[in-house]
């Protein structure tokens, strides 16, 4: 850690993943604080001019806990912003069934034809990148400004303005009077970062970020970024009381769903083509990218398993788990090991198969491992 060529490698897929970690308010209180810490709650209440009793004393619900809340009818309305769980969520058929039980599903997205938007009772059309302003924080802790270069189409509004209007409609507008623009809000976030590991109170404004071509945190008030690139932990000290790194170690556990005689193969999922991204919400609209990616779903299978099943390259097969089935073309390749098969997550049928298991600490779903079987399509008598 703290030296060139070493350290943690962030593999998150979104350009503002770090921004959401610091300010999403989901698992941590704003600015990297802790909901359970009374001092942290008091700091946030003071900075935001809020009654401290308005701030929860524990973190919010993870995705799987939200679905459980819908099933138990503790949650009757859900507001989904810029994500597509009806496609991407683990054990997709179950997820769609749960979402259909809501009294009101609100979807806020750039596109009205995602799988989740198709289920919505209310659709809030949102502006895209280049149609709104704000800041991002990338994986090297660099804060950059995004500028609005064109009007958003139709009724679409920037997420910021949608939130403003909803707050007004709910009678909460007075709480957000200081949040008058994205840049005014940035000044509030600066105060929330002050004294924290992510302190960027030394950034003056958007113009300052522009002049520097982006600024890394930390940059406390009164300091200057003498170098364009600064590496954390070069001095060997960490953000802990004694300055030493802390390792959290868990014993390895077996796969949540093992293979069996009926389902003898292990399914892996992931990015299957460089020409499509996540659920394909945007990339599937590009004629160029569609030409570069397979037109049909392919399942990668080893030559050993293909011989055992009597499969030929390109043959139509059915991949089945205990939760569902999907048709695909057999792609015989040495890139997967015998006993394993691979499906790309971009296809909306892949998550019909996946198994709903979650890490007990992060609540991260185990998308990559479930037991399946592969059969010739002609041998499957039931509809897929």
LINGI-V53597 format. One record per backbone hydrogen bond with DSSP energy under -0.5 kcal/mol. CO is the residue of the C=O (numbers start at 1). NH is the residue of the N-H. If there is no record, write none. Layout:
BEGIN
co=CO nh=NH
co=CO nh=NH
END
This chain:
BEGIN
co=3 nh=6
co=8 nh=10
co=14 nh=17
co=16 nh=20
co=17 nh=21
co=18 nh=22
co=19 nh=23
co=20 nh=24
co=22 nh=31
co=22 nh=32
co=26 nh=60
co=29 nh=32
co=29 nh=33
co=33 nh=29
co=34 nh=37
co=36 nh=38
co=37 nh=41
co=38 nh=42
co=39 nh=43
co=40 nh=44
co=41 nh=45
co=42 nh=46
co=43 nh=47
co=44 nh=48
co=45 nh=49
co=45 nh=50
co=46 nh=49
co=51 nh=54
co=52 nh=55
co=54 nh=56
co=62 nh=66
co=63 nh=67
co=64 nh=68
co=65 nh=69
co=66 nh=70
co=67 nh=71
co=68 nh=72
co=69 nh=74
co=69 nh=75
co=70 nh=73
co=74 nh=76
co=76 nh=103
co=76 nh=104
co=78 nh=80
co=78 nh=106
co=79 nh=81
co=80 nh=82
co=80 nh=108
co=84 nh=87
co=84 nh=88
co=85 nh=89
co=91 nh=94
co=91 nh=95
co=92 nh=96
co=93 nh=97
co=94 nh=98
co=95 nh=99
co=96 nh=100
co=97 nh=101
co=98 nh=101
co=99 nh=102
co=104 nh=78
co=104 nh=106
co=105 nh=121
co=105 nh=122
co=106 nh=80
co=107 nh=109
co=107 nh=124
co=108 nh=82
co=109 nh=126
co=114 nh=118
co=116 nh=119
co=117 nh=120
co=122 nh=107
co=123 nh=125
co=124 nh=109
co=125 nh=157
co=128 nh=131
co=130 nh=149
co=130 nh=150
co=132 nh=130
co=134 nh=146
co=136 nh=144
co=137 nh=18
co=137 nh=19
co=138 nh=141
co=141 nh=143
co=141 nh=217
co=142 nh=138
co=143 nh=215
co=144 nh=136
co=146 nh=134
co=147 nh=149
co=153 nh=156
co=157 nh=127
co=158 nh=161
co=158 nh=162
co=159 nh=163
co=160 nh=164
co=161 nh=165
co=162 nh=166
co=163 nh=167
co=164 nh=168
co=165 nh=169
co=166 nh=170
co=167 nh=172
co=167 nh=173
co=168 nh=171
co=172 nh=175
co=173 nh=176
co=174 nh=177
co=176 nh=179
co=178 nh=180
co=181 nh=185
co=182 nh=186
co=183 nh=187
co=184 nh=188
co=185 nh=189
co=186 nh=190
co=187 nh=191
co=188 nh=192
co=189 nh=193
co=190 nh=194
co=193 nh=196
co=196 nh=199
co=199 nh=218
co=199 nh=219
co=200 nh=203
co=202 nh=204
co=205 nh=209
co=206 nh=210
co=207 nh=211
co=208 nh=212
co=209 nh=213
co=209 nh=214
co=210 nh=213
co=215 nh=143
co=219 nh=202
co=220 nh=223
co=224 nh=226
co=231 nh=234
co=233 nh=236
co=238 nh=240
co=240 nh=243
co=243 nh=238
co=247 nh=249
co=263 nh=260
co=265 nh=267
co=265 nh=372
co=266 nh=341
co=267 nh=370
co=268 nh=343
co=270 nh=272
co=270 nh=345
co=273 nh=276
co=277 nh=280
co=280 nh=284
co=282 nh=285
co=283 nh=286
co=285 nh=287
co=286 nh=290
co=287 nh=291
co=288 nh=292
co=289 nh=293
co=297 nh=329
co=298 nh=300
co=299 nh=331
co=300 nh=342
co=301 nh=333
co=302 nh=306
co=303 nh=307
co=304 nh=308
co=305 nh=309
co=306 nh=310
co=306 nh=311
co=307 nh=310
co=312 nh=315
co=315 nh=330
co=316 nh=377
co=317 nh=328
co=318 nh=320
co=318 nh=375
co=319 nh=326
co=320 nh=373
co=324 nh=321
co=326 nh=319
co=328 nh=317
co=329 nh=299
co=330 nh=314
co=330 nh=332
co=331 nh=301
co=331 nh=333
co=333 nh=336
co=337 nh=340
co=339 nh=266
co=340 nh=302
co=341 nh=268
co=342 nh=300
co=343 nh=270
co=344 nh=347
co=347 nh=350
co=349 nh=352
co=350 nh=353
co=350 nh=354
co=351 nh=92
co=355 nh=357
co=357 nh=366
co=359 nh=363
co=364 nh=359
co=365 nh=367
co=366 nh=369
co=370 nh=267
co=372 nh=265
co=373 nh=320
co=375 nh=318
co=376 nh=379
co=376 nh=380
co=377 nh=380
co=379 nh=381
END
